């Protein structure tokens, strides 16, 4: 058996033998290929060089006139694709087969088209039904969303009205609370004045230590002020508790309103969504997630309860404001009647405090002037340091650039020596300047500390002078004012 693809037995691998006969003219063989069709082999899966080809190539071809019996060749060597029919005609099927095949194809095509038409009609009806069902379902959902949006808007308006009313009531009660706090704070001044008067009078020496009518009135004033403070404090505690209740009700309203606004925004967004809207996506399995926590009845009842609670708290707050107003009027009247009976003077103490305050102001002015001057010097030193730093940068940059000189150009010349000296001199100057800057800053800190002490002492003296002169002397002429006690100022 010969191996496929082994070309050594091919005829073209040997020397070509000389032709034995001359080829016939083209005109003599034209009749043999005039109506000839190419031969189609039954199998196209032959190897590259089959044995048949090798045997045929090994023969010495000879040309002879064409004839029907091919003389000169044995029967086994006749070319297999030459037909024995007249004129070389070779057929596979009959004409009836051809027509029958065409008719079969036509009928199959018609049947397929008919089925396709029926399928298209069914698909059109199905698509139309799908669109109508989707439109109807989407319309119902949109309608329900619109009703939900309207319900939410209604409760939003109710919540807004109640919230505005609660805010106004809370603000009014807050004003009353501030008035109580101011009134309570305003009673601290007279109490401290009366108590200090008693303490100062205890320092009297000799015959001045007597239990006179002024001391009795001061003791009575302290008792009245304490009683008024206790009643004001109790009322203030009640107001604070009511404010907490109002704030809780307000927070519930605000939370409910915020939820309503968010829900309204989401439902309105869902209501306005269309098939052509942006931002629509697939959310697999979202229809199986039930995150609801209420039904329409509990949803409406929740908001109604919040509104009812707010209304109840507003009514309680209004009653409390009325009772607080009466307490303020009563305490103001008592303190005014008792305070009008006490009138003592602290002239010596006011004079001493005023003198001390004047001296402190003088020292404080001098200290501030010195601080201004030392700050100016610090700015000058800082500017000098910056200028020297720039000069140092220039000198160091020159030295750095000169290190890049090539080969023998790296000469320690006079310029190099002077640059090094300049850098050292600038560094020494900068050290001295930094020391001066630190010393100036330390001195500035000391001056600032001294100024703070003086200012603190001035505040203390001013406060003492204010208590003795304004709270004691001034208020004993005009205090307790009904306006101040009631907390209007």
C-alpha positions in Angstrom: 0.0 0.0 0.0 1.3 3.4 -0.9 1.3 6.3 1.5 -0.9 9.3 0.7 1.0 12.4 -0.1 4.1 10.5 -1.2 4.9 12.2 -4.6 8.0 10.3 -5.8 6.0 8.0 -8.1 4.3 10.8 -9.9 5.2 11.2 -13.5 6.5 14.7 -13.2 9.3 13.4 -10.9 11.1 11.6 -13.7 12.7 12.9 -16.8 10.1 13.8 -19.5 10.2 11.3 -22.4 10.2 12.8 -25.9 6.8 12.9 -27.5 6.2 10.1 -30.0 3.5 11.7 -32.0 2.5 15.2 -32.8 -0.6 16.5 -31.2 -3.6 16.9 -33.5 -4.9 20.2 -34.6 -7.5 21.9 -32.4 -10.1 21.8 -35.2 -10.0 17.9 -35.3 -11.0 17.6 -31.6 -13.4 20.5 -31.4 -16.4 18.3 -31.9 -15.6 16.2 -28.9 -15.8 19.1 -26.3 -18.2 21.4 -27.9 -21.2 20.3 -25.9 -19.4 18.6 -23.1 -20.1 19.3 -19.5 -17.4 18.9 -16.8 -17.3 15.5 -15.2 -18.5 15.4 -11.6 -16.8 12.7 -9.5 -19.1 10.7 -7.2 -16.8 11.3 -4.3 -14.7 14.4 -3.5 -13.1 12.9 -0.5 -10.3 11.2 -2.3 -6.8 11.6 -0.9 -4.4 14.2 -2.3 -2.7 11.8 -4.7 -4.8 8.6 -5.0 -3.3 5.4 -6.4 -5.4 5.8 -9.6 -3.6 9.0 -10.2 -0.2 7.4 -9.7 -1.0 4.6 -12.1 -2.4 7.0 -14.7 0.6 9.3 -14.3 3.0 6.4 -14.7 1.8 5.7 -18.2 3.3 7.2 -21.2 0.5 9.1 -22.8 0.1 8.9 -26.5 -2.2 10.9 -28.7 -4.3 9.4 -31.4 -7.3 10.4 -33.4 -10.4 10.3 -31.3 -12.8 7.4 -32.0 -15.6 5.6 -30.3 -13.6 2.5 -29.4 -10.4 4.3 -28.4 -8.0 2.0 -30.1 -4.6 1.7 -28.6 -5.9 1.5 -25.0 -7.0 -1.6 -23.1 -10.5 -1.6 -21.7 -9.3 -1.1 -18.2 -7.5 2.1 -19.1 -10.5 3.9 -20.5 -11.2 7.1 -18.6 -14.3 6.4 -16.4 -16.1 9.8 -16.9 -16.5 9.4 -20.7 -20.2 8.7 -21.5 -21.2 6.1 -24.0 -24.3 8.0 -25.1 -24.5 9.9 -28.3 -22.9 13.4 -28.2 -21.7 12.7 -24.7 -25.1 13.5 -23.0 -25.3 12.5 -19.3 -28.6 12.8 -17.3 -29.6 12.0 -13.7 -33.4 12.7 -13.5 -36.3 12.8 -15.9 -38.3 15.9 -16.9 -41.3 14.6 -14.8 -39.1 14.5 -11.8 -38.0 18.0 -12.4 -41.7 19.3 -12.7 -42.8 17.2 -9.7 -40.0 18.6 -7.6 -41.0 22.2 -8.6 -44.6 21.5 -7.7 -43.7 20.0 -4.4 -41.6 23.1 -3.6 -44.4 25.4 -4.6 -47.0 23.6 -2.5 -44.6 23.5 0.5 -43.9 27.2 0.1 -47.6 28.0 -0.1 -48.3 25.9 3.0 -45.5 27.6 4.9 -46.7 31.0 3.9 -50.3 30.2 4.9 -49.1 29.0 8.3 -47.0 32.1 8.7 -50.0 34.3 7.8 -52.1 32.6 10.4 -49.3 32.9 13.0 -49.0 36.6 12.2 -52.7 37.2 12.6 -52.7 35.3 15.9 -49.6 37.3 17.1 -51.3 40.5 16.1 -54.4 39.7 18.1 -52.3 38.5 21.0 -50.1 41.7 20.9 -53.3 43.8 20.7 -54.8 42.0 23.7 -51.6 42.4 25.6 -51.4 46.1 24.9 -55.1 46.6 25.9 -54.7 44.6 29.1 -51.5 46.4 30.0 -53.1 49.8 29.3 -56.2 48.9 31.3 -54.1 47.5 34.2 -51.7 50.5 34.1 -54.7 52.9 34.0 -56.2 51.3 37.1 -52.9 51.5 38.9 -52.5 55.1 37.8 -56.0 55.9 39.0 -55.4 54.3 42.4 -52.1 56.2 42.7 -53.9 59.5 41.8 -56.5 58.8 44.6 -53.7 58.0 47.0 -52.0 61.3 46.1 -55.2 63.2 46.7 -55.7 61.5 50.1 -52.1 62.3 51.0 -52.5 65.9 50.0 -55.7 66.2 52.2 -53.9 64.9 55.3 -50.9 67.0 54.5 -53.0 70.1 54.5 -54.6 69.1 57.8 -51.2 68.4 59.3 -49.8 71.7 58.0 -52.7 73.6 59.6 -52.4 71.8 62.9 -48.6 72.1 62.8 -48.8 75.9 62.2 -51.3 76.2 65.1 -49.0 74.1 67.4 -45.9 76.2 66.3 -47.7 79.4 67.2 -48.9 78.0 70.6 -45.4 76.6 71.3 -43.9 80.0 70.4 -46.3 81.8 72.8 -45.6 79.3 75.6 -41.8 79.7 74.9 -42.2 83.4 75.2 -44.0 82.8 78.5 -41.2 80.5 79.6 -38.6 83.2 78.7 -40.6 85.7 80.7 -40.7 83.4 83.7 -36.9 82.8 83.4 -36.3 86.5 83.1 -38.6 87.2 86.0 -36.9 84.5 88.1 -33.5 85.9 87.1 -34.6 89.4 87.9 -35.5 88.3 91.5 -31.9 87.2 92.0 -30.7 90.8 91.9 -33.0 92.1 94.7 -32.3 89.0 96.8 -28.6 89.4 96.5 -28.9 93.1 97.2 -30.9 92.5 100.4 -28.7 89.7 101.5 -25.5 91.8 100.9 -27.0 94.7 102.8 -27.5 92.4 105.8 -24.0 91.1 105.5 -22.6 94.6 105.2 -24.5 95.8 108.1 -23.1 92.9 110.2 -19.7 94.5 109.6 -20.7 97.6 111.4 -18.8 98.3 114.5 -19.7 99.9 117.9 -23.0 101.7 118.2 -24.0 101.1 114.6 -24.7 97.4 115.3 -28.4 98.0 116.1 -31.5 96.1 115.0 -33.3 98.9 113.4 -36.3 99.1 111.1 -34.1 98.9 108.0 -32.8 95.5 109.0 -36.3 94.3 109.7 -37.6 95.4 106.3 -34.5 93.7 104.6 -35.3 90.4 106.3 -39.0 90.7 105.3 -37.9 91.5 101.7 -35.7 88.4 101.6 -38.7 86.2 102.7 -41.0 87.8 100.1 -38.5 87.3 97.3 -37.9 83.7 98.3 -41.7 83.0 98.3 -42.1 84.6 94.9 -39.1 82.7 93.5 -40.6 79.3 94.7 -43.9 80.0 93.0 -42.2 81.2 89.8 -40.0 78.1 89.8 -42.9 75.8 90.2 -44.7 77.5 87.4 -41.6 77.4 85.3 -41.3 73.6 85.9 -44.9 73.2 84.8 -44.3 75.3 81.7 -41.1 73.3 80.8 -43.1 70.0 81.1 -45.8 71.4 78.9 -43.3 72.6 76.4 -41.9 69.1 76.3 -45.4 67.7 75.6 -45.9 70.4 72.9 -42.5 69.5 71.4 -43.3 65.8 71.4 -46.7 66.5 69.7 -45.0 68.8 67.3 -42.3 66.3 66.5 -45.0 63.7 65.8 -46.7 66.1 63.5 -43.5 67.0 61.7 -42.5 63.4 61.4 -45.9 62.4 60.1 -45.8 65.4 57.7 -42.3 64.5 56.6 -43.5 61.0 55.9 -46.5 62.3 54.1 -44.4 64.6 52.0 -42.0 61.8 51.2 -44.9 59.4 50.4 -46.6 62.1 48.4 -43.4 62.7 46.4 -42.9 59.0 45.8 -46.6 58.4 44.9 -46.6 61.5 42.7 -43.5 60.3 41.0 -45.0 56.9 40.5 -48.2 58.5 39.2 -46.3 60.5 36.6 -44.2 57.5 35.4 -44.9 56.4 31.9 -43.6 53.7 29.6 -41.4 56.4 28.0 -40.1 57.7 31.3 -36.5 57.5 32.3 -35.2 55.6 35.3 -37.4 52.5 34.9 -35.6 49.2 35.4 -36.3 45.6 36.2 -36.6 44.7 39.9 -36.8 40.9 40.0 -39.1 39.6 42.8 -40.2 43.0 44.1 -43.8 42.0 43.8 -43.2 39.2 46.3 -41.8 41.6 48.9 -44.6 42.9 51.2 -43.0 45.8 53.2 -46.3 47.4 54.2 -47.0 48.1 57.8 -50.5 49.7 57.7 -53.8 49.6 55.9 -55.8 52.7 54.8 -57.9 52.7 58.0 -54.9 52.5 60.4 -53.0 55.0 58.1 -55.8 57.6 58.4 -56.4 56.9 62.1 -52.7 57.4 62.9 -52.7 60.9 61.5 -56.1 61.7 63.1 -54.7 60.6 66.5 -51.7 62.9 66.0 -53.9 65.8 65.2 -56.2 65.1 68.2 -53.2 64.9 70.5 -51.8 68.2 69.2 -55.2 69.9 69.7 -55.4 68.6 73.3 -51.9 69.8 74.1 -52.7 73.2 72.6 -55.7 73.6 74.8 -53.7 72.7 77.9 -50.9 75.1 76.9 -53.4 78.0 76.5 -54.8 77.4 80.1 -51.3 77.2 81.5 -50.4 80.5 79.9 -53.3 82.2 81.5 -52.4 80.9 85.0 -48.8 81.8 84.5 -49.8 85.4 83.6 -51.8 85.7 86.9 -48.8 84.4 88.9 -46.5 86.9 87.3 -48.8 89.7 88.1 -49.2 88.6 91.7 -45.5 88.2 92.4 -44.7 91.5 90.8 -47.2 93.3 93.0 -45.9 91.7 96.2 -42.3 92.5 95.4 -43.1 96.1 94.5 -45.0 96.8 97.7 -42.2 95.3 99.9 -39.3 96.8 97.9 -40.9 100.3 98.3 -40.4 100.0 102.1 -36.6 99.4 101.8 -34.3 102.3 100.9 -30.8 102.2 102.0 -27.7 103.5 100.5 -24.2 102.2 99.9 -22.5 105.5 98.9 -19.1 104.7 100.4 -18.9 101.3 98.7 -20.0 102.7 95.4 -17.3 105.5 95.6 -14.6 103.0 96.5 -15.6 100.7 93.6 -15.7 103.6 91.2 -12.2 104.8 92.2 -10.8 101.3 91.8 -12.4 100.9 88.4 -10.9 104.2 87.2 -7.4 103.1 88.2 -7.8 99.7 86.5 -8.9 101.5 83.3 -5.8 103.7 83.4 -3.5 100.7 83.8 -5.4 98.8 81.1 -5.0 101.6 78.6 -1.2 101.7 79.3 -1.0 98.0 78.9 -2.9 98.0 75.6 -0.6 100.7 74.3 2.5 98.7 75.2 0.9 95.6 73.6 0.4 97.6 70.4 4.0 98.8 70.4 5.4 95.3 71.0 3.2 93.8 68.3 4.5 96.4 65.9 8.1 95.4 66.8 7.2 91.7 66.3 5.9 92.5 62.8 9.1 94.3 62.0 11.2 91.4 63.2 9.1 89.0 61.3 9.5 91.0 58.1 13.2 91.2 58.7 13.3 87.4 59.1 11.4 86.9 55.9 13.8 89.3 54.0 16.8 87.4 55.5 15.3 84.1 54.5 14.9 85.3 50.9 18.6 86.4 51.0 19.6 83.0 52.4 17.6 81.3 49.6 19.5 83.3 47.0 22.9 82.5 48.6 22.2 78.8 49.0 20.8 78.7 45.4 24.0 80.2 44.1 26.0 77.7 46.0 23.9 74.8 44.8 24.1 76.0 41.2 27.9 76.4 41.5 28.2 72.7 42.6 27.2 71.8 39.0 30.3 73.3 37.4 32.2 70.7 35.4 35.6 69.3 36.2 38.2 71.9 37.0 35.6 74.7 37.0 34.8 73.6 40.5 37.2 76.2 41.9 37.1 77.5 45.4 37.4 81.0 44.3 36.6 84.2 46.1 33.0 84.1 45.1 32.6 80.6 46.6 34.3 81.8 49.8 32.2 84.9 50.1 28.9 82.9 49.4 29.8 80.5 52.2 30.5 83.4 54.6 27.3 85.1 53.5 25.3 81.9 54.3 26.9 81.7 57.7 26.3 85.3 58.5 22.7 85.1 57.5 22.1 82.0 59.6 23.7 83.8 62.6 21.5 86.8 62.0 18.4 84.6 61.7 19.2 83.0 65.0 19.6 86.3 66.7 16.3 87.5 65.1 14.5 84.4 66.2 15.7 84.9 69.7 14.5 88.5 69.7 11.2 87.3 68.2 10.8 84.7 70.9 11.7 87.2 73.6 9.2 89.7 72.1 6.5 87.1 71.9 7.1 86.0 75.5 6.9 89.6 76.6 3.7 90.0 74.5 2.2 87.0 76.2 3.0 88.5 79.6 1.4 91.8 78.5 -1.6 89.9 77.2 -1.9 88.0 80.4 -1.6 91.2 82.4 -4.2 92.7 80.1 -6.5 89.8 80.7 -6.1 90.1 84.4 -6.8 93.8 84.3 -9.8 93.2 82.1 -11.1 90.5 84.4 -10.6 92.7 87.3 -12.3 95.5 85.5 -15.3 93.2 84.8 -15.4 92.3 88.4 -15.2 95.9 89.5 -17.8 96.9 86.9 -20.1 94.1 88.0 -19.7 95.2 91.7 -20.3 98.8 90.7 -23.3 97.7 88.7 -24.7 95.7 91.6 -24.1 98.4 94.1 -25.1 101.4 92.0 -27.4 100.1 89.4 -29.0 97.1 91.1 -29.1 98.6 94.6 -29.2 102.3 94.2 -30.8 102.6 90.8 -33.2 99.7 91.3 -34.2 101.0 94.7 -35.5 104.1 93.0 -37.2 102.4 90.0 -37.2 98.6 90.9 -39.1 96.4 91.0 -40.6 97.6 87.8 -43.8 95.8 86.8 -42.5 95.5 83.2 -39.3 93.8 84.4 -40.9 91.5 86.8 -43.4 90.4 84.2 -40.5 89.6 81.9 -41.4 91.9 79.0 -37.8 93.2 78.9 
